[in-house]
Amino acid sequence: MKVLALDYGRARTGVAISDPTGTIARPLDVVAGTDIARIVQLIDEHGVERVVVGLPLTLAGRHGEQARETETFMAKLAAATSVPVVAFDERFTTNLAARSGGSAADEDARAAAHLLSGYLTWTSAGA
């Protein structure tokens, strides 16, 4: 199953994609934060079967302001595509991406790839 992951942000949203087997994650692109049309275009272009959006929970696992904004974004995206849109805990993905250096845009796409990698591992474990 081909999966697209989004590390949502108001200014920029990092995008990553899996291989067709849903095993390997790689950074794909960075889009303007709320550019749903571009994200839908990427979904269609790459034959994506599921979209995973990083949900920025607090360290205590609670929904803060950013998580609520992300959920609003997810609802808009779900209304614009027939592909299932799911949330996955993204705590620490940005920190992992920042450690490998590069530009802020590259960091957003790498954060999405870390998110996707975690999601693929979680789903392959039968969760």
Rosetta constraint file for C-alpha pairs under 8 A:
AtomPair CA 1 CA 20 HARMONIC 5.60 0.50
AtomPair CA 1 CA 21 HARMONIC 5.40 0.50
AtomPair CA 1 CA 22 HARMONIC 5.04 0.50
AtomPair CA 1 CA 48 HARMONIC 7.72 0.50
AtomPair CA 1 CA 49 HARMONIC 6.19 0.50
AtomPair CA 1 CA 50 HARMONIC 7.75 0.50
AtomPair CA 2 CA 17 HARMONIC 7.28 0.50
AtomPair CA 2 CA 18 HARMONIC 5.58 0.50
AtomPair CA 2 CA 19 HARMONIC 6.03 0.50
AtomPair CA 2 CA 20 HARMONIC 4.70 0.50
AtomPair CA 2 CA 21 HARMONIC 6.51 0.50
AtomPair CA 2 CA 22 HARMONIC 5.39 0.50
AtomPair CA 2 CA 47 HARMONIC 7.05 0.50
AtomPair CA 2 CA 48 HARMONIC 5.03 0.50
AtomPair CA 2 CA 49 HARMONIC 5.49 0.50
AtomPair CA 2 CA 50 HARMONIC 6.87 0.50
AtomPair CA 3 CA 17 HARMONIC 5.77 0.50
AtomPair CA 3 CA 18 HARMONIC 5.32 0.50
AtomPair CA 3 CA 19 HARMONIC 7.84 0.50
AtomPair CA 3 CA 22 HARMONIC 6.48 0.50
AtomPair CA 3 CA 48 HARMONIC 5.55 0.50
AtomPair CA 3 CA 49 HARMONIC 5.94 0.50
AtomPair CA 3 CA 50 HARMONIC 4.95 0.50
AtomPair CA 3 CA 51 HARMONIC 5.75 0.50
AtomPair CA 3 CA 52 HARMONIC 7.18 0.50
AtomPair CA 3 CA 116 HARMONIC 7.90 0.50
AtomPair CA 4 CA 15 HARMONIC 7.01 0.50
AtomPair CA 4 CA 16 HARMONIC 5.76 0.50
AtomPair CA 4 CA 17 HARMONIC 4.48 0.50
AtomPair CA 4 CA 18 HARMONIC 6.54 0.50
AtomPair CA 4 CA 43 HARMONIC 7.23 0.50
AtomPair CA 4 CA 48 HARMONIC 6.32 0.50
AtomPair CA 4 CA 50 HARMONIC 6.40 0.50
AtomPair CA 4 CA 51 HARMONIC 4.80 0.50
AtomPair CA 4 CA 52 HARMONIC 6.20 0.50
AtomPair CA 4 CA 116 HARMONIC 7.58 0.50
AtomPair CA 5 CA 15 HARMONIC 5.68 0.50
AtomPair CA 5 CA 16 HARMONIC 5.08 0.50
AtomPair CA 5 CA 17 HARMONIC 6.14 0.50
AtomPair CA 5 CA 51 HARMONIC 5.70 0.50
AtomPair CA 5 CA 52 HARMONIC 4.64 0.50
AtomPair CA 5 CA 53 HARMONIC 5.73 0.50
AtomPair CA 5 CA 54 HARMONIC 7.51 0.50
AtomPair CA 5 CA 112 HARMONIC 5.68 0.50
AtomPair CA 5 CA 113 HARMONIC 7.07 0.50
AtomPair CA 5 CA 115 HARMONIC 6.98 0.50
AtomPair CA 5 CA 116 HARMONIC 5.52 0.50
AtomPair CA 6 CA 13 HARMONIC 6.35 0.50
AtomPair CA 6 CA 14 HARMONIC 5.58 0.50
AtomPair CA 6 CA 15 HARMONIC 4.82 0.50
AtomPair CA 6 CA 16 HARMONIC 6.64 0.50
AtomPair CA 6 CA 51 HARMONIC 7.51 0.50
AtomPair CA 6 CA 52 HARMONIC 6.26 0.50
AtomPair CA 6 CA 53 HARMONIC 4.77 0.50
AtomPair CA 6 CA 54 HARMONIC 6.23 0.50
AtomPair CA 6 CA 112 HARMONIC 5.45 0.50
AtomPair CA 7 CA 13 HARMONIC 5.38 0.50
AtomPair CA 7 CA 14 HARMONIC 4.84 0.50
AtomPair CA 7 CA 15 HARMONIC 6.53 0.50
AtomPair CA 7 CA 53 HARMONIC 6.25 0.50
AtomPair CA 7 CA 54 HARMONIC 5.36 0.50
AtomPair CA 7 CA 108 HARMONIC 6.60 0.50
AtomPair CA 7 CA 109 HARMONIC 7.43 0.50
AtomPair CA 7 CA 111 HARMONIC 6.48 0.50
AtomPair CA 7 CA 112 HARMONIC 4.87 0.50
AtomPair CA 7 CA 115 HARMONIC 7.61 0.50
AtomPair CA 8 CA 12 HARMONIC 6.93 0.50
AtomPair CA 8 CA 13 HARMONIC 4.44 0.50
AtomPair CA 8 CA 14 HARMONIC 6.54 0.50
AtomPair CA 8 CA 33 HARMONIC 6.42 0.50
AtomPair CA 8 CA 53 HARMONIC 7.03 0.50
AtomPair CA 8 CA 54 HARMONIC 6.84 0.50
AtomPair CA 8 CA 70 HARMONIC 6.71 0.50
AtomPair CA 9 CA 13 HARMONIC 5.10 0.50
AtomPair CA 9 CA 14 HARMONIC 7.98 0.50
AtomPair CA 9 CA 33 HARMONIC 5.26 0.50
AtomPair CA 9 CA 34 HARMONIC 8.00 0.50
AtomPair CA 9 CA 70 HARMONIC 7.99 0.50
AtomPair CA 10 CA 32 HARMONIC 7.76 0.50
AtomPair CA 10 CA 33 HARMONIC 4.60 0.50
AtomPair CA 10 CA 34 HARMONIC 6.62 0.50
AtomPair CA 11 CA 32 HARMONIC 5.91 0.50
AtomPair CA 11 CA 33 HARMONIC 4.66 0.50
AtomPair CA 11 CA 34 HARMONIC 7.78 0.50
AtomPair CA 12 CA 30 HARMONIC 6.42 0.50
AtomPair CA 12 CA 31 HARMONIC 5.72 0.50
AtomPair CA 12 CA 32 HARMONIC 4.72 0.50
AtomPair CA 12 CA 33 HARMONIC 4.16 0.50
AtomPair CA 12 CA 34 HARMONIC 7.92 0.50
AtomPair CA 12 CA 105 HARMONIC 7.39 0.50
AtomPair CA 12 CA 108 HARMONIC 7.36 0.50
AtomPair CA 13 CA 30 HARMONIC 5.56 0.50
AtomPair CA 13 CA 31 HARMONIC 5.31 0.50
AtomPair CA 13 CA 32 HARMONIC 6.10 0.50
AtomPair CA 13 CA 33 HARMONIC 4.78 0.50
AtomPair CA 13 CA 34 HARMONIC 7.73 0.50
AtomPair CA 13 CA 108 HARMONIC 6.54 0.50
AtomPair CA 13 CA 109 HARMONIC 7.63 0.50
AtomPair CA 14 CA 27 HARMONIC 7.89 0.50
AtomPair CA 14 CA 28 HARMONIC 7.96 0.50
AtomPair CA 14 CA 29 HARMONIC 6.26 0.50
AtomPair CA 14 CA 30 HARMONIC 4.58 0.50
AtomPair CA 14 CA 31 HARMONIC 6.67 0.50
AtomPair CA 14 CA 105 HARMONIC 7.33 0.50
AtomPair CA 14 CA 107 HARMONIC 7.83 0.50
AtomPair CA 14 CA 108 HARMONIC 4.28 0.50
AtomPair CA 14 CA 109 HARMONIC 3.98 0.50
AtomPair CA 14 CA 110 HARMONIC 7.29 0.50
AtomPair CA 14 CA 111 HARMONIC 6.89 0.50
AtomPair CA 14 CA 112 HARMONIC 5.44 0.50
AtomPair CA 15 CA 27 HARMONIC 6.24 0.50
AtomPair CA 15 CA 28 HARMONIC 5.44 0.50
AtomPair CA 15 CA 29 HARMONIC 5.05 0.50
AtomPair CA 15 CA 30 HARMONIC 5.67 0.50
AtomPair CA 15 CA 31 HARMONIC 7.52 0.50
AtomPair CA 15 CA 108 HARMONIC 7.49 0.50
AtomPair CA 15 CA 109 HARMONIC 5.13 0.50
AtomPair CA 15 CA 112 HARMONIC 5.50 0.50
AtomPair CA 15 CA 113 HARMONIC 7.38 0.50
AtomPair CA 16 CA 25 HARMONIC 6.65 0.50
AtomPair CA 16 CA 26 HARMONIC 5.47 0.50
AtomPair CA 16 CA 27 HARMONIC 4.19 0.50
AtomPair CA 16 CA 28 HARMONIC 4.67 0.50
AtomPair CA 16 CA 29 HARMONIC 6.79 0.50
AtomPair CA 16 CA 109 HARMONIC 6.06 0.50
AtomPair CA 16 CA 110 HARMONIC 7.47 0.50
AtomPair CA 16 CA 112 HARMONIC 5.25 0.50
AtomPair CA 16 CA 113 HARMONIC 4.94 0.50
AtomPair CA 16 CA 116 HARMONIC 6.95 0.50
AtomPair CA 17 CA 25 HARMONIC 5.63 0.50
AtomPair CA 17 CA 26 HARMONIC 5.62 0.50
AtomPair CA 17 CA 27 HARMONIC 6.48 0.50
AtomPair CA 17 CA 28 HARMONIC 6.18 0.50
AtomPair CA 17 CA 113 HARMONIC 7.20 0.50
AtomPair CA 17 CA 116 HARMONIC 7.45 0.50
AtomPair CA 18 CA 22 HARMONIC 5.34 0.50
AtomPair CA 18 CA 23 HARMONIC 6.54 0.50
AtomPair CA 18 CA 24 HARMONIC 5.28 0.50
AtomPair CA 18 CA 25 HARMONIC 4.36 0.50
AtomPair CA 18 CA 26 HARMONIC 6.32 0.50
AtomPair CA 18 CA 116 HARMONIC 7.49 0.50
AtomPair CA 19 CA 23 HARMONIC 6.30 0.50
AtomPair CA 19 CA 24 HARMONIC 5.53 0.50
AtomPair CA 19 CA 25 HARMONIC 6.71 0.50
AtomPair CA 22 CA 120 HARMONIC 6.58 0.50
AtomPair CA 23 CA 117 HARMONIC 8.00 0.50
AtomPair CA 23 CA 120 HARMONIC 6.35 0.50
AtomPair CA 23 CA 121 HARMONIC 7.94 0.50
AtomPair CA 24 CA 117 HARMONIC 6.95 0.50
AtomPair CA 24 CA 120 HARMONIC 7.90 0.50
AtomPair CA 25 CA 113 HARMONIC 5.51 0.50
AtomPair CA 25 CA 114 HARMONIC 7.67 0.50
AtomPair CA 25 CA 116 HARMONIC 5.99 0.50
AtomPair CA 25 CA 117 HARMONIC 5.47 0.50
AtomPair CA 26 CA 110 HARMONIC 7.64 0.50
AtomPair CA 26 CA 113 HARMONIC 5.32 0.50
AtomPair CA 27 CA 109 HARMONIC 4.96 0.50
AtomPair CA 27 CA 110 HARMONIC 5.44 0.50
AtomPair CA 27 CA 112 HARMONIC 6.77 0.50
AtomPair CA 27 CA 113 HARMONIC 5.20 0.50
AtomPair CA 28 CA 109 HARMONIC 6.46 0.50
AtomPair CA 29 CA 109 HARMONIC 5.97 0.50
AtomPair CA 30 CA 105 HARMONIC 6.24 0.50
AtomPair CA 30 CA 106 HARMONIC 7.65 0.50
AtomPair CA 30 CA 108 HARMONIC 6.85 0.50
AtomPair CA 30 CA 109 HARMONIC 5.96 0.50
AtomPair CA 31 CA 35 HARMONIC 6.62 0.50
AtomPair CA 31 CA 38 HARMONIC 7.26 0.50
AtomPair CA 31 CA 39 HARMONIC 7.66 0.50
AtomPair CA 34 CA 73 HARMONIC 7.42 0.50
AtomPair CA 35 CA 39 HARMONIC 6.55 0.50
AtomPair CA 36 CA 40 HARMONIC 6.11 0.50
AtomPair CA 36 CA 76 HARMONIC 7.75 0.50
AtomPair CA 36 CA 77 HARMONIC 6.12 0.50
AtomPair CA 36 CA 80 HARMONIC 7.61 0.50
AtomPair CA 37 CA 41 HARMONIC 6.16 0.50
AtomPair CA 38 CA 42 HARMONIC 6.29 0.50
AtomPair CA 39 CA 43 HARMONIC 6.23 0.50
AtomPair CA 40 CA 44 HARMONIC 6.23 0.50
AtomPair CA 40 CA 77 HARMONIC 7.85 0.50
AtomPair CA 40 CA 80 HARMONIC 7.22 0.50
AtomPair CA 40 CA 81 HARMONIC 6.55 0.50
AtomPair CA 41 CA 45 HARMONIC 5.91 0.50
AtomPair CA 42 CA 46 HARMONIC 5.99 0.50
AtomPair CA 43 CA 47 HARMONIC 6.01 0.50
AtomPair CA 43 CA 48 HARMONIC 5.02 0.50
AtomPair CA 43 CA 49 HARMONIC 7.97 0.50
AtomPair CA 44 CA 48 HARMONIC 6.59 0.50
AtomPair CA 48 CA 83 HARMONIC 7.53 0.50
AtomPair CA 49 CA 83 HARMONIC 5.86 0.50
AtomPair CA 49 CA 84 HARMONIC 7.30 0.50
AtomPair CA 50 CA 83 HARMONIC 5.57 0.50
AtomPair CA 50 CA 84 HARMONIC 5.15 0.50
AtomPair CA 50 CA 85 HARMONIC 6.17 0.50
AtomPair CA 50 CA 86 HARMONIC 7.72 0.50
AtomPair CA 51 CA 83 HARMONIC 6.97 0.50
AtomPair CA 51 CA 84 HARMONIC 6.21 0.50
AtomPair CA 51 CA 85 HARMONIC 4.72 0.50
AtomPair CA 51 CA 86 HARMONIC 6.25 0.50
AtomPair CA 52 CA 85 HARMONIC 5.91 0.50
AtomPair CA 52 CA 86 HARMONIC 4.97 0.50
AtomPair CA 52 CA 87 HARMONIC 5.60 0.50
AtomPair CA 52 CA 88 HARMONIC 6.49 0.50
AtomPair CA 52 CA 116 HARMONIC 7.31 0.50
AtomPair CA 52 CA 119 HARMONIC 7.95 0.50
AtomPair CA 53 CA 74 HARMONIC 7.24 0.50
AtomPair CA 53 CA 85 HARMONIC 7.22 0.50
AtomPair CA 53 CA 86 HARMONIC 6.16 0.50
AtomPair CA 53 CA 87 HARMONIC 4.87 0.50
AtomPair CA 53 CA 88 HARMONIC 6.16 0.50
AtomPair CA 54 CA 87 HARMONIC 5.82 0.50
AtomPair CA 54 CA 88 HARMONIC 5.11 0.50
AtomPair CA 54 CA 89 HARMONIC 5.75 0.50
AtomPair CA 54 CA 90 HARMONIC 4.73 0.50
AtomPair CA 54 CA 112 HARMONIC 7.69 0.50
AtomPair CA 54 CA 115 HARMONIC 6.64 0.50
AtomPair CA 55 CA 67 HARMONIC 5.75 0.50
AtomPair CA 55 CA 70 HARMONIC 6.63 0.50
AtomPair CA 55 CA 71 HARMONIC 7.69 0.50
AtomPair CA 55 CA 87 HARMONIC 5.74 0.50
AtomPair CA 55 CA 88 HARMONIC 5.57 0.50
AtomPair CA 55 CA 89 HARMONIC 4.97 0.50
AtomPair CA 55 CA 90 HARMONIC 5.42 0.50
AtomPair CA 55 CA 91 HARMONIC 7.80 0.50
AtomPair CA 56 CA 63 HARMONIC 7.64 0.50
AtomPair CA 56 CA 64 HARMONIC 7.96 0.50
AtomPair CA 56 CA 66 HARMONIC 6.55 0.50
AtomPair CA 56 CA 67 HARMONIC 5.19 0.50
AtomPair CA 56 CA 70 HARMONIC 7.83 0.50
AtomPair CA 56 CA 89 HARMONIC 6.39 0.50
AtomPair CA 56 CA 90 HARMONIC 5.47 0.50
AtomPair CA 56 CA 91 HARMONIC 5.94 0.50
AtomPair CA 57 CA 61 HARMONIC 5.19 0.50
AtomPair CA 57 CA 62 HARMONIC 5.37 0.50
AtomPair CA 57 CA 63 HARMONIC 5.27 0.50
AtomPair CA 57 CA 64 HARMONIC 6.59 0.50
AtomPair CA 57 CA 67 HARMONIC 6.06 0.50
AtomPair CA 57 CA 89 HARMONIC 6.65 0.50
AtomPair CA 57 CA 90 HARMONIC 7.31 0.50
AtomPair CA 57 CA 91 HARMONIC 6.51 0.50
AtomPair CA 58 CA 62 HARMONIC 5.16 0.50
AtomPair CA 58 CA 63 HARMONIC 6.47 0.50
AtomPair CA 58 CA 64 HARMONIC 6.49 0.50
AtomPair CA 58 CA 91 HARMONIC 7.63 0.50
AtomPair CA 59 CA 91 HARMONIC 7.35 0.50
AtomPair CA 63 CA 67 HARMONIC 5.34 0.50
AtomPair CA 63 CA 68 HARMONIC 6.60 0.50
AtomPair CA 64 CA 68 HARMONIC 6.40 0.50
AtomPair CA 65 CA 69 HARMONIC 6.28 0.50
AtomPair CA 66 CA 70 HARMONIC 6.11 0.50
AtomPair CA 67 CA 71 HARMONIC 6.18 0.50
AtomPair CA 68 CA 72 HARMONIC 6.36 0.50
AtomPair CA 69 CA 73 HARMONIC 6.35 0.50
AtomPair CA 70 CA 74 HARMONIC 6.14 0.50
AtomPair CA 71 CA 75 HARMONIC 6.22 0.50
AtomPair CA 72 CA 76 HARMONIC 6.46 0.50
AtomPair CA 73 CA 77 HARMONIC 6.24 0.50
AtomPair CA 74 CA 78 HARMONIC 6.00 0.50
AtomPair CA 74 CA 85 HARMONIC 6.92 0.50
AtomPair CA 74 CA 86 HARMONIC 7.96 0.50
AtomPair CA 75 CA 79 HARMONIC 6.23 0.50
AtomPair CA 76 CA 80 HARMONIC 6.44 0.50
AtomPair CA 77 CA 81 HARMONIC 6.47 0.50
AtomPair CA 77 CA 85 HARMONIC 7.55 0.50
AtomPair CA 78 CA 82 HARMONIC 7.04 0.50
AtomPair CA 78 CA 83 HARMONIC 7.35 0.50
AtomPair CA 78 CA 84 HARMONIC 6.92 0.50
AtomPair CA 78 CA 85 HARMONIC 5.80 0.50
AtomPair CA 88 CA 115 HARMONIC 7.77 0.50
AtomPair CA 88 CA 119 HARMONIC 6.93 0.50
AtomPair CA 90 CA 115 HARMONIC 5.96 0.50
AtomPair CA 92 CA 96 HARMONIC 6.25 0.50
AtomPair CA 93 CA 97 HARMONIC 6.23 0.50
AtomPair CA 93 CA 111 HARMONIC 5.11 0.50
AtomPair CA 93 CA 112 HARMONIC 7.50 0.50
AtomPair CA 93 CA 114 HARMONIC 5.73 0.50
AtomPair CA 93 CA 115 HARMONIC 6.01 0.50
AtomPair CA 94 CA 98 HARMONIC 6.07 0.50
AtomPair CA 94 CA 107 HARMONIC 7.32 0.50
AtomPair CA 94 CA 108 HARMONIC 7.29 0.50
AtomPair CA 94 CA 111 HARMONIC 5.00 0.50
AtomPair CA 95 CA 99 HARMONIC 6.47 0.50
AtomPair CA 95 CA 111 HARMONIC 7.98 0.50
AtomPair CA 96 CA 100 HARMONIC 7.30 0.50
AtomPair CA 96 CA 111 HARMONIC 7.08 0.50
AtomPair CA 96 CA 114 HARMONIC 7.47 0.50
AtomPair CA 97 CA 101 HARMONIC 7.44 0.50
AtomPair CA 97 CA 107 HARMONIC 5.44 0.50
AtomPair CA 97 CA 108 HARMONIC 7.53 0.50
AtomPair CA 97 CA 110 HARMONIC 5.36 0.50
AtomPair CA 97 CA 111 HARMONIC 5.02 0.50
AtomPair CA 97 CA 114 HARMONIC 7.29 0.50
AtomPair CA 98 CA 102 HARMONIC 7.83 0.50
AtomPair CA 98 CA 107 HARMONIC 5.99 0.50
AtomPair CA 101 CA 107 HARMONIC 7.41 0.50
AtomPair CA 102 CA 106 HARMONIC 6.03 0.50
AtomPair CA 102 CA 107 HARMONIC 6.50 0.50
AtomPair CA 103 CA 107 HARMONIC 6.11 0.50
AtomPair CA 104 CA 108 HARMONIC 6.34 0.50
AtomPair CA 105 CA 109 HARMONIC 6.59 0.50
AtomPair CA 106 CA 110 HARMONIC 6.13 0.50
AtomPair CA 107 CA 111 HARMONIC 5.97 0.50
AtomPair CA 108 CA 112 HARMONIC 6.34 0.50
AtomPair CA 109 CA 113 HARMONIC 6.32 0.50
AtomPair CA 110 CA 114 HARMONIC 6.23 0.50
AtomPair CA 111 CA 115 HARMONIC 6.18 0.50
AtomPair CA 112 CA 116 HARMONIC 6.09 0.50
AtomPair CA 113 CA 117 HARMONIC 6.00 0.50
AtomPair CA 114 CA 118 HARMONIC 6.25 0.50
AtomPair CA 115 CA 119 HARMONIC 6.24 0.50
AtomPair CA 116 CA 120 HARMONIC 6.02 0.50
AtomPair CA 117 CA 121 HARMONIC 6.18 0.50
AtomPair CA 118 CA 122 HARMONIC 6.09 0.50
AtomPair CA 119 CA 123 HARMONIC 6.13 0.50
AtomPair CA 120 CA 124 HARMONIC 6.01 0.50
AtomPair CA 121 CA 125 HARMONIC 6.27 0.50
AtomPair CA 122 CA 126 HARMONIC 7.05 0.50
AtomPair CA 122 CA 127 HARMONIC 5.96 0.50
AtomPair CA 123 CA 127 HARMONIC 5.29 0.50
